[in-house]
């Protein structure tokens, strides 16, 4: 954008409103247009000026955040970033927020922890920038009941080029960010029961990925679960990297498994797509298919190039079907993409490559 992104912060906590205002104002490209302690006050302020992005809490007095989100997306769609404490018990609520059209889900900054606060600043500002670029759509009319109240070098070394014991077992690695929750649902629902093992990095906070995986598990023929350290990558199962933990593909003989570990932010994210893709280049090489989907920024672009250089087939989601054509576009510009495809065509292409 050639002007500052105007943000409306809606949260019933004065401390959170002030903290978010300070965090967002630290970014020269973002302006806090106004703050509101509940959706009714927010609606009044929006009568005078429409924000580019809304930061929205879930639990608030007079009207809960999901009801307000539903009204926004069904009447006058505006990119919404849900900023929630995301207690594990509330994860179902945040999944509903994504279904209603929220662009991003981020953790409320935890006060008093300097490192967490700085990482929160990066994530929150990036989330707002991504939301400002998102193509939001009007929510279809339907009955709605609100629920009750650095580079990858820092984590894994570059592929050495040394050959490993040969294996015919194949694996799929996928990276996504803004808009990726819906894209992943479409992709995984199209996968057969015996699809090759899949490992996914979707940028999300901790405590949220487990509920997201459970939700997908109810919708898809293959099983879906949040990845745990040393989980085997097997046919018919997709593993989703847990929030705030890097997830790497590893091999022991012919067996693929995942390593879940801590580490610094890579390409401004944890988990990072670059980390997953580099591990796939190193341990699966030509037996891997890489897919990069909708998302803001360039996480995954370098890793996808490493995968392609190692002999893997790589796919990028096209601009027309991407909510934000950032990550796929960066991978394309870097030369790491074998094919650019519409979201609805990717699953069939992956199966074709896996059975070739």
C-alpha positions as CSV (number, residue, x, y, z in Angstrom):
1,X,0.0,0.0,0.0
2,X,1.2,3.5,-0.8
3,X,-0.2,4.8,2.5
4,X,-0.3,3.7,6.1
5,X,-2.6,0.7,7.0
6,X,-5.4,2.0,9.3
7,X,-6.2,-0.4,12.1
8,X,-9.2,-0.5,14.5
9,X,-8.4,-2.4,17.7
10,X,-11.5,-3.9,19.4
11,X,-10.7,-5.4,22.9
12,X,-12.4,-5.0,26.2
13,X,-9.0,-4.8,28.1
14,X,-7.6,-1.3,28.3
15,X,-4.1,-2.8,28.9
16,X,-4.3,-4.9,25.7
17,X,-5.6,-2.0,23.7
18,X,-2.7,0.1,24.8
19,X,-0.2,-2.7,24.3
20,X,-1.5,-3.4,20.8
21,X,-1.5,0.3,19.9
22,X,2.2,0.6,21.0
23,X,3.1,-2.5,19.0
24,X,1.3,-1.5,15.8
25,X,2.5,2.1,16.0
26,X,6.1,0.9,16.1
27,X,5.6,-0.1,12.5
28,X,6.1,2.9,10.2
29,X,3.5,1.5,7.7
30,X,0.7,1.0,10.2
31,X,-1.5,3.6,11.9
32,X,-3.9,2.8,14.8
33,X,-7.1,4.6,13.6
34,X,-9.0,4.0,16.8
35,X,-9.7,1.6,19.6
36,X,-12.9,0.3,21.0
37,X,-13.8,-1.6,24.2
38,X,-16.7,-3.5,22.5
39,X,-18.3,-4.1,19.1
40,X,-21.0,-1.5,19.6
41,X,-18.4,1.3,20.2
42,X,-16.4,-0.1,17.2
43,X,-19.5,0.1,15.0
44,X,-20.0,3.7,16.0
45,X,-16.4,4.6,15.1
46,X,-16.7,2.8,11.7
47,X,-19.6,5.1,10.8
48,X,-17.0,7.9,10.7
49,X,-14.1,6.0,9.1
50,X,-13.6,2.5,7.7
51,X,-10.4,0.8,8.8
52,X,-8.2,-1.3,6.5
53,X,-7.9,-4.0,9.1
54,X,-9.7,-4.8,12.4
55,X,-7.9,-6.4,15.3
56,X,-10.7,-8.3,17.2
57,X,-10.9,-10.1,20.5
58,X,-13.3,-13.0,20.9
59,X,-14.7,-12.6,24.5
60,X,-16.2,-9.2,25.0
61,X,-19.2,-7.6,26.8
62,X,-22.5,-6.8,25.1
63,X,-21.6,-8.7,21.9
64,X,-19.0,-11.5,21.5
65,X,-16.3,-11.2,18.8
66,X,-17.7,-14.0,16.6
67,X,-21.1,-12.4,16.3
68,X,-19.5,-9.1,15.4
69,X,-17.2,-10.9,12.9
70,X,-20.2,-12.5,11.3
71,X,-21.9,-9.2,10.9
72,X,-18.8,-7.6,9.4
73,X,-18.2,-10.4,6.9
74,X,-21.8,-10.7,5.8
75,X,-22.5,-6.9,5.5
76,X,-19.3,-5.0,4.7
77,X,-16.3,-7.4,4.5
78,X,-13.1,-6.0,6.1
79,X,-9.9,-8.0,6.8
80,X,-10.1,-9.1,10.4
81,X,-7.2,-10.4,12.6
82,X,-8.4,-12.2,15.6
83,X,-6.2,-11.4,18.6
84,X,-7.0,-13.9,21.3
85,X,-5.4,-15.5,24.4
86,X,-6.2,-18.8,22.7
87,X,-6.5,-20.9,25.8
88,X,-6.5,-24.5,24.7
89,X,-10.2,-24.8,25.7
90,X,-11.1,-21.9,23.4
91,X,-9.4,-23.3,20.2
92,X,-12.8,-24.4,18.8
93,X,-13.9,-20.8,19.0
94,X,-10.9,-19.6,16.9
95,X,-11.5,-22.2,14.3
96,X,-15.0,-20.9,14.0
97,X,-13.5,-17.4,13.5
98,X,-11.5,-18.7,10.5
99,X,-14.6,-20.3,9.1
100,X,-16.4,-16.9,9.4
101,X,-13.7,-15.2,7.4
102,X,-11.0,-14.0,9.8
103,X,-7.7,-13.7,7.9
104,X,-5.3,-14.4,10.7
105,X,-5.3,-15.7,14.3
106,X,-2.6,-14.4,16.6
107,X,-1.7,-14.7,20.3
108,X,-2.3,-11.7,22.5
109,X,1.1,-10.4,23.6
110,X,2.1,-11.7,27.1
111,X,3.3,-8.8,29.2
112,X,6.5,-8.9,31.1
113,X,8.3,-11.4,28.9
114,X,10.7,-9.3,26.7
115,X,11.4,-12.0,24.1
116,X,7.8,-13.0,23.8
117,X,6.8,-9.3,23.5
118,X,9.3,-8.7,20.7
119,X,8.3,-11.8,18.8
120,X,4.7,-10.7,19.3
121,X,5.5,-7.4,17.7
122,X,6.9,-9.1,14.6
123,X,4.0,-11.5,14.3
124,X,1.3,-8.9,15.0
125,X,2.6,-6.3,12.5
126,X,3.2,-9.0,9.9
127,X,-0.4,-10.3,10.4
128,X,-1.8,-6.8,10.0
129,X,0.2,-6.3,6.8
130,X,-0.9,-9.6,5.4
131,X,-4.5,-8.9,6.3
132,X,-4.4,-5.5,4.5
133,X,-3.4,-7.4,1.3
134,X,-6.0,-10.2,1.7
135,X,-8.9,-10.6,-0.7
136,X,-11.8,-10.9,1.6
137,X,-15.2,-12.1,0.4
138,X,-18.7,-11.5,1.6
139,X,-19.9,-14.3,3.9
140,X,-22.8,-16.2,2.4
141,X,-26.1,-15.7,4.2
142,X,-26.8,-18.6,6.5
143,X,-28.0,-19.3,10.0
144,X,-25.3,-18.6,12.5
145,X,-25.2,-19.4,16.2
146,X,-22.3,-17.8,18.1
147,X,-20.4,-20.2,20.4
148,X,-20.5,-19.6,24.1
149,X,-18.6,-17.2,25.7
150,X,16.4,-16.0,10.7
151,X,17.0,-18.5,7.6
152,X,16.7,-22.2,8.0
153,X,20.5,-22.4,8.8
154,X,19.5,-21.6,12.4
155,X,17.7,-24.9,12.7
156,X,19.1,-27.3,10.0
157,X,22.2,-27.4,7.9
158,X,22.0,-27.1,4.2
159,X,21.8,-30.3,2.2
160,X,25.2,-31.8,1.7
161,X,24.5,-33.5,-1.7
162,X,25.7,-36.8,-0.3
163,X,23.5,-39.7,-1.4
164,X,21.5,-41.7,1.2
165,X,20.3,-45.3,1.1
166,X,17.8,-45.4,-1.7
167,X,14.1,-45.7,-0.9
168,X,11.0,-45.7,-3.1
169,X,8.8,-44.3,-0.3
170,X,7.6,-40.8,-1.2
171,X,6.4,-37.9,0.9
172,X,4.6,-34.6,0.4
173,X,5.5,-31.4,2.3
174,X,3.2,-28.3,2.3
175,X,3.7,-24.7,3.4
176,X,0.9,-22.1,3.9
177,X,0.1,-19.0,5.8
178,X,-2.6,-16.3,5.3
179,X,-5.7,-18.0,3.9
180,X,-4.0,-21.4,4.2
181,X,-6.5,-23.0,6.6
182,X,-9.2,-23.1,3.9
183,X,-6.7,-24.0,1.2
184,X,-5.5,-26.9,3.2
185,X,-9.0,-28.1,3.8
186,X,-9.7,-28.1,0.1
187,X,-6.4,-29.9,-0.7
188,X,-6.7,-32.6,2.0
189,X,-10.4,-33.3,1.3
190,X,-9.4,-34.2,-2.2
191,X,-6.7,-36.7,-1.0
192,X,-7.6,-40.4,-1.1
193,X,-7.5,-42.7,1.9
194,X,-4.1,-44.2,0.9
195,X,-2.4,-40.9,0.0
196,X,1.3,-40.6,0.6
197,X,2.3,-39.2,4.0
198,X,2.1,-35.5,4.2
199,X,3.8,-33.0,6.5
200,X,2.4,-29.5,6.7
201,X,3.5,-26.1,8.1
202,X,0.7,-23.7,8.5
203,X,1.6,-20.5,10.3
204,X,-0.5,-20.5,13.5
205,X,0.0,-20.0,17.2
206,X,0.4,-22.8,19.7
207,X,-2.6,-24.5,21.1
208,X,-4.5,-23.8,17.9
209,X,-2.9,-26.4,15.6
210,X,-4.2,-29.4,17.6
211,X,-7.8,-28.2,17.2
212,X,-7.3,-27.4,13.6
213,X,-5.9,-30.9,12.9
214,X,-8.8,-32.5,14.7
215,X,-11.3,-30.4,12.6
216,X,-9.6,-31.5,9.4
217,X,-9.5,-35.1,10.6
218,X,-13.4,-35.1,10.7
219,X,-13.6,-33.8,7.2
220,X,-10.9,-35.8,5.3
221,X,-10.6,-39.4,4.3
222,X,-7.0,-39.6,5.3
223,X,-6.2,-39.0,9.0
224,X,-4.9,-35.7,10.2
225,X,-3.1,-35.0,13.5
226,X,-0.9,-32.4,15.1
227,X,2.7,-33.6,14.7
228,X,4.5,-35.0,17.7
229,X,8.3,-35.6,17.9
230,X,9.3,-38.9,16.3
231,X,5.8,-39.4,14.6
232,X,6.3,-41.7,11.6
233,X,5.2,-40.2,8.2
234,X,3.0,-42.9,6.8
235,X,0.5,-43.4,4.0
236,X,-3.0,-42.1,4.7
237,X,-1.9,-39.6,7.4
238,X,-1.1,-35.8,7.4
239,X,0.9,-34.3,10.2
240,X,0.5,-30.6,11.0
241,X,3.4,-28.8,12.6
242,X,2.5,-27.6,16.1
243,X,2.3,-23.9,16.7
244,X,5.5,-22.2,18.0
245,X,7.6,-25.4,17.2
246,X,9.7,-26.1,14.1
247,X,8.9,-29.4,12.4
248,X,11.5,-31.2,10.2
249,X,11.3,-34.3,8.0
250,X,13.9,-36.9,8.9
251,X,14.8,-40.4,7.7
252,X,16.0,-43.5,9.4
253,X,16.7,-46.2,6.7
254,X,13.5,-46.2,4.6
255,X,11.4,-44.7,7.4
256,X,10.4,-41.1,7.3
257,X,9.6,-39.4,10.6
258,X,9.3,-35.9,12.0
259,X,11.4,-34.0,14.5
260,X,9.6,-31.3,16.5
261,X,12.0,-28.8,18.1
262,X,12.4,-25.3,19.5
263,X,14.6,-22.7,17.8
264,X,14.6,-19.1,16.7
265,X,12.1,-17.5,14.3
266,X,13.1,-18.5,10.8
267,X,11.9,-16.2,8.0
268,X,10.1,-14.5,10.8
269,X,8.1,-17.6,11.7
270,X,8.1,-20.6,14.0
271,X,7.2,-23.1,12.6
272,X,8.9,-22.1,9.4
273,X,8.2,-23.5,5.9
274,X,11.8,-23.0,5.0
275,X,12.9,-25.3,7.7
276,X,10.5,-28.1,6.7
277,X,11.3,-27.7,3.0
278,X,15.1,-27.8,3.6
279,X,14.7,-30.9,5.6
280,X,12.7,-32.5,2.8
281,X,15.5,-31.5,0.3
282,X,18.1,-33.1,2.6
283,X,16.3,-36.3,3.6
284,X,13.8,-37.0,0.7
285,X,15.2,-35.2,-2.3
286,X,13.6,-36.6,-5.5
287,X,11.2,-38.7,-3.5
288,X,9.4,-35.5,-2.3
289,X,6.8,-33.3,-3.7
290,X,6.7,-29.7,-2.3
291,X,3.6,-27.5,-2.3
292,X,3.6,-23.8,-1.4
293,X,0.2,-22.1,-0.8
294,X,-1.3,-18.8,-0.2
295,X,0.5,-16.6,2.4
296,X,2.2,-13.3,3.1
297,X,6.0,-12.9,2.9
298,X,8.7,-15.2,1.5
299,X,8.8,-18.1,4.0
300,X,9.4,-21.3,2.0
301,X,10.8,-19.7,-1.2
302,X,14.4,-20.6,-0.4
303,X,13.5,-24.0,0.9
304,X,11.5,-24.8,-2.2
305,X,14.4,-23.9,-4.5
306,X,16.6,-26.3,-2.4
307,X,14.0,-29.0,-2.9
308,X,13.9,-28.5,-6.7
309,X,17.7,-28.4,-6.9
310,X,17.6,-31.8,-5.0
311,X,15.3,-33.3,-7.6
312,X,11.9,-32.8,-6.0
313,X,8.8,-31.8,-8.0
314,X,7.5,-28.5,-6.7
315,X,4.1,-26.8,-7.0
316,X,2.9,-23.2,-6.2
317,X,-0.7,-22.1,-5.8
318,X,-1.6,-19.6,-8.5
319,X,-2.5,-16.0,-7.9
320,X,-6.2,-16.3,-8.8
321,X,-6.9,-18.8,-6.0
322,X,-4.5,-17.4,-3.4
323,X,-5.9,-15.1,-0.6
324,X,-2.4,-13.5,-0.6
325,X,0.0,-14.2,-3.5
326,X,3.1,-13.6,-1.5
327,X,4.8,-16.9,-0.6
328,X,4.0,-18.6,-3.9
329,X,5.1,-15.6,-5.9
330,X,8.4,-15.3,-4.1
331,X,9.1,-19.1,-4.7
332,X,8.2,-18.6,-8.4
333,X,10.5,-15.5,-8.7
334,X,13.3,-17.5,-7.1
335,X,13.0,-20.2,-9.7
336,X,12.1,-23.0,-7.3
337,X,8.7,-23.9,-8.8
338,X,8.1,-26.7,-11.3
339,X,4.4,-25.9,-11.8
340,X,2.0,-23.1,-11.0
341,X,-1.6,-24.4,-10.5
342,X,-5.0,-23.5,-9.2
343,X,-5.7,-24.7,-5.7
344,X,-8.4,-27.2,-6.9
345,X,-5.9,-28.9,-9.2
346,X,-3.0,-29.4,-6.8
347,X,-4.2,-32.6,-5.1
348,X,-4.7,-34.5,-8.4
349,X,-1.2,-33.3,-9.6
350,X,0.4,-34.5,-6.3
351,X,-1.2,-37.9,-6.6
352,X,-0.1,-38.2,-10.2
353,X,3.5,-37.4,-9.2
354,X,3.5,-39.7,-6.3
355,X,2.3,-42.7,-8.3
356,X,4.5,-42.0,-11.3
